[in-house]
Amino acid sequence: MTLRAPALGWRLLFGAALIASLCSLTVQLAFAAIAVGIVGIVHGASDLEIIEHQRRPTFLALYVSALLVCLWWWIVDPAIALPAFLLASAVHFGLEDAPASRPFERMARGISLVATPATLHAASLTRILHSAGVQASSLPTMVSSLAIAGGIAAGCLAIIGVARHDRRLLVGTTALLVLPPLVGFSVGFLVLHAVPQTKERRDRLQCVTTTAYLRTTAPVLVAAVTLVGIVGGLLLRWDPSGVRSLFAGIAALAMPHLLVTPYFEGIARQSGIMPQPQARQSFL
């Protein structure tokens, strides 16, 4: 994990995470909203930029449609929408965060990011998922399954991390395991997924610096953050805790990123026009 010039950014993240971990659920929720809902969105803000110009109208139509369907689904039936979102996220993380030559690591990474927070914090995660809309009757089975699967996945990733001297993998997995669920997932998501994927996107767009990348994706990024804020504000009427608002806003943006963008990337690969990444540079 790069900790040279961007060391201050990492230290601020970890320091804020530790402070949030000692605070109330409201503070942890705010940390997650900023870390995942704003910083994490940066890597998906380039979705439009990587699509061929002639395909962008179709891409936008499908992207917005998926967003609206997800938001509607989350509002009318969060008990089903949440597990579906977690499953889609696990598949996405696994496919994106490890190469195809490592299928076992792909599976472990996908499971760990969504399930490991339950391993040592089952009670806290139960309260969070209940606030997010999961039915109380299904919570014990769901959380127990996540705790077992997450613990096994984390153990496998720890072994892989030690064997490869992969500090990023070890830090991200430790955060998922040790920190409270909202905080642990936020840190793990940034360390293991969002930051590496932002580097990939920046290289594909041939942006020499992160500032150039942010400038290129600024319109979409601003629109995405605004949308999350609007959705969260509207849903606060039905969910004063803010948990369901956070999940719904992030899911509404994440599902098109998980489903629509990979479809168009697959078309680009088949056409032989997928941009090749340049040499990686640090992000934070």
C-alpha positions in Angstrom: 0.0 0.0 0.0 1.4 3.4 -1.0 2.3 5.5 2.0 4.8 8.0 0.7 3.5 11.4 -0.5 -0.1 10.3 0.2 0.8 9.3 3.8 -1.2 12.2 5.2 -4.4 11.1 3.4 -4.1 7.6 4.7 -3.3 8.8 8.3 -6.3 11.1 8.2 -8.5 8.2 7.1 -7.3 5.8 9.7 -7.3 8.4 12.4 -10.9 9.4 11.6 -11.9 5.7 11.5 -10.5 5.1 15.0 -12.3 8.2 16.4 -15.5 7.2 14.7 -15.2 3.7 16.1 -15.3 5.1 19.6 -18.4 7.3 19.0 -22.1 6.7 18.6 -23.8 5.0 15.7 -24.7 8.4 14.3 -21.1 9.4 14.0 -20.2 6.1 12.5 -23.0 6.6 10.0 -21.6 10.0 9.1 -18.2 8.5 8.6 -19.6 5.9 6.3 -21.6 8.5 4.4 -18.5 10.5 3.7 -16.1 7.6 3.1 -18.3 5.5 0.9 -21.0 8.0 -0.3 -18.5 10.7 -1.3 -14.9 9.5 -1.5 -15.9 6.0 -2.7 -18.0 7.5 -5.5 -14.9 8.9 -7.1 -14.0 5.6 -8.7 -17.4 5.1 -10.3 -17.7 8.7 -11.5 -15.7 7.8 -14.5 -18.2 5.2 -15.8 -19.5 7.5 -18.5 -16.0 8.6 -19.6 -14.8 5.0 -20.4 -17.8 4.4 -22.7 -17.6 5.0 -26.4 -19.3 8.3 -27.4 -21.7 6.5 -29.8 -22.9 4.1 -27.1 -23.3 6.8 -24.4 -27.0 7.6 -25.0 -27.9 3.9 -24.6 -25.6 3.6 -21.6 -27.1 6.6 -19.9 -30.7 5.3 -20.5 -29.9 1.9 -19.0 -27.8 3.4 -16.2 -30.6 5.8 -15.1 -33.2 3.1 -15.5 -31.2 0.7 -13.2 -30.8 3.5 -10.7 -34.5 4.3 -10.5 -35.5 0.6 -10.4 -33.0 0.0 -7.5 -34.2 3.0 -5.6 -37.9 2.0 -6.1 -37.1 -1.5 -5.0 -35.3 -0.3 -2.0 -38.2 1.8 -0.9 -40.9 -0.8 -1.4 -39.1 -4.0 -0.3 -35.8 -3.3 1.5 -35.9 -6.8 3.1 -35.2 -8.3 -0.3 -33.3 -5.4 -1.9 -30.6 -5.4 0.8 -29.5 -9.1 0.4 -29.6 -8.7 -3.4 -27.4 -5.7 -3.1 -24.9 -7.5 -0.8 -24.8 -10.4 -3.2 -24.2 -8.2 -6.3 -21.6 -6.3 -4.4 -19.7 -9.4 -3.4 -19.6 -10.6 -7.0 -18.5 -7.2 -8.2 -15.7 -6.9 -5.6 -14.4 -10.4 -6.3 -14.3 -9.9 -10.0 -12.7 -6.5 -9.8 -10.2 -6.8 -7.0 -8.4 -10.0 -8.0 -7.3 -11.4 -11.4 -9.1 -14.2 -13.2 -6.0 -16.4 -12.5 -6.9 -16.4 -8.8 -10.5 -17.6 -8.5 -10.1 -18.6 -4.9 -8.9 -15.1 -3.9 -11.7 -13.6 -6.0 -14.2 -15.5 -4.0 -12.6 -14.7 -0.7 -12.3 -11.0 -1.5 -15.9 -10.7 -2.5 -17.2 -12.5 0.5 -14.9 -10.7 3.0 -15.9 -7.2 2.0 -19.6 -7.8 2.6 -19.5 -10.5 5.4 -16.4 -10.0 7.6 -17.8 -7.0 9.5 -20.3 -9.5 11.0 -17.6 -11.8 12.4 -16.8 -9.9 15.6 -19.7 -7.4 15.6 -22.8 -9.6 15.1 -24.9 -7.6 17.5 -24.0 -4.2 16.0 -24.6 -5.4 12.5 -27.9 -6.9 13.5 -29.1 -3.5 14.7 -27.9 -1.8 11.5 -29.5 -4.3 9.2 -32.7 -4.1 11.1 -32.7 -0.3 10.7 -31.9 -0.9 7.0 -35.2 -2.8 6.6 -34.3 -6.5 7.0 -37.1 -8.4 8.8 -36.3 -9.3 12.4 -37.2 -12.9 11.9 -34.5 -13.4 9.3 -31.8 -11.5 11.0 -30.3 -14.2 13.2 -29.8 -16.6 10.3 -28.5 -13.9 8.0 -26.0 -12.4 10.4 -24.8 -15.8 11.6 -24.2 -16.9 8.0 -22.3 -13.7 7.3 -20.2 -14.0 10.4 -19.1 -17.6 9.6 -18.5 -16.9 5.9 -16.7 -13.6 6.7 -14.5 -15.1 9.3 -13.4 -17.9 6.9 -12.8 -15.4 4.1 -10.8 -13.1 6.3 -8.6 -15.9 7.5 -7.9 -17.0 4.0 -7.0 -13.4 2.9 -4.8 -13.0 6.0 -2.8 -16.1 4.9 -2.6 -14.8 1.3 -1.6 -11.3 2.6 1.2 -12.7 4.8 2.5 -15.0 2.0 2.7 -12.2 -0.5 3.7 -9.5 2.0 0.6 -7.6 0.7 0.2 -4.8 3.3 -2.9 -3.4 1.5 -4.7 -6.7 1.8 -3.7 -7.2 5.4 -4.7 -3.6 6.5 -8.1 -3.8 4.6 -9.0 -7.2 6.0 -8.0 -6.2 9.5 -10.2 -3.1 9.3 -13.1 -5.2 8.1 -12.6 -7.6 11.0 -11.8 -5.3 13.9 -13.6 -2.0 13.4 -17.3 -1.6 13.9 -19.4 -2.6 10.9 -20.0 0.7 9.2 -16.5 2.0 9.9 -14.8 -1.3 9.1 -16.6 -1.7 5.8 -15.9 1.9 4.8 -12.1 1.5 5.4 -12.0 -1.9 3.8 -14.0 -0.7 0.8 -11.6 2.3 0.2 -8.4 0.3 0.9 -9.2 -2.8 -1.0 -11.5 -1.6 -3.8 -12.2 2.1 -4.3 -8.7 3.4 -4.3 -7.1 0.6 -6.5 -10.0 0.9 -8.9 -9.7 4.7 -9.1 -6.1 4.2 -10.0 -7.1 1.8 -12.8 -9.7 4.3 -14.1 -7.3 7.2 -13.9 -4.7 5.3 -16.0 -7.3 4.2 -18.5 -8.4 7.8 -19.0 -4.7 8.7 -19.3 -5.0 11.3 -16.5 -1.5 12.1 -15.3 -2.6 13.3 -11.9 -5.5 12.7 -9.6 -6.5 16.3 -10.0 -6.8 15.8 -13.8 -9.0 12.7 -13.1 -11.2 14.7 -10.8 -11.5 17.5 -13.3 -12.5 15.0 -16.0 -15.1 13.3 -13.9 -16.3 16.4 -12.0 -19.8 16.8 -13.6 -20.7 13.2 -13.0 -19.2 13.2 -9.5 -21.1 16.3 -8.5 -24.3 14.9 -9.8 -23.8 11.6 -8.0 -23.0 13.2 -4.6 -26.0 15.5 -5.1 -28.3 12.6 -5.8 -27.1 10.7 -2.8 -27.9 13.8 -0.7 -31.4 14.2 -2.2 -32.2 10.5 -1.8 -30.9 10.5 1.8 -32.9 13.6 2.7 -36.1 12.3 1.2 -35.8 8.9 3.0 -35.1 10.5 6.3 -38.8 11.1 6.6 -39.3 7.3 6.9 -36.0 6.5 8.6 -34.9 9.0 11.2 -31.8 6.8 12.0 -30.4 7.5 8.5 -29.2 3.9 8.1 -31.8 3.1 5.4 -31.2 6.4 3.7 -27.4 5.7 3.4 -27.9 2.2 2.1 -30.6 3.2 -0.4 -28.6 6.2 -1.7 -25.4 4.1 -2.1 -27.2 1.1 -3.6 -29.0 3.3 -6.1 -25.7 4.5 -7.5 -23.8 1.2 -7.0 -26.1 -1.1 -8.8 -25.8 0.5 -12.2 -22.1 0.6 -11.7 -22.2 -3.1 -10.8 -24.5 -4.2 -13.6 -24.6 -1.7 -16.5 -21.0 -0.6 -16.8 -19.5 -4.2 -16.9 -21.9 -5.0 -19.7 -20.6 -2.2 -21.8 -17.0 -3.0 -20.9 -17.7 -6.5 -22.1 -18.9 -5.1 -25.5 -15.7 -3.0 -25.7 -13.5 -6.0 -25.0 -15.2 -8.0 -27.7 -14.7 -5.2 -30.1 -11.0 -4.9 -29.1 -11.3 -1.2 -28.2 -10.9 -1.4 -24.4 -8.3 1.2 -23.4 -5.2 -0.3 -21.9 -4.1 1.0 -18.4 -1.0 3.0 -18.1 1.6 2.7 -15.4 0.0 3.1 -12.0 0.5 6.1 -9.8 -0.5 6.8 -6.2 -4.1 8.1 -5.6 -4.3 9.4 -2.0 
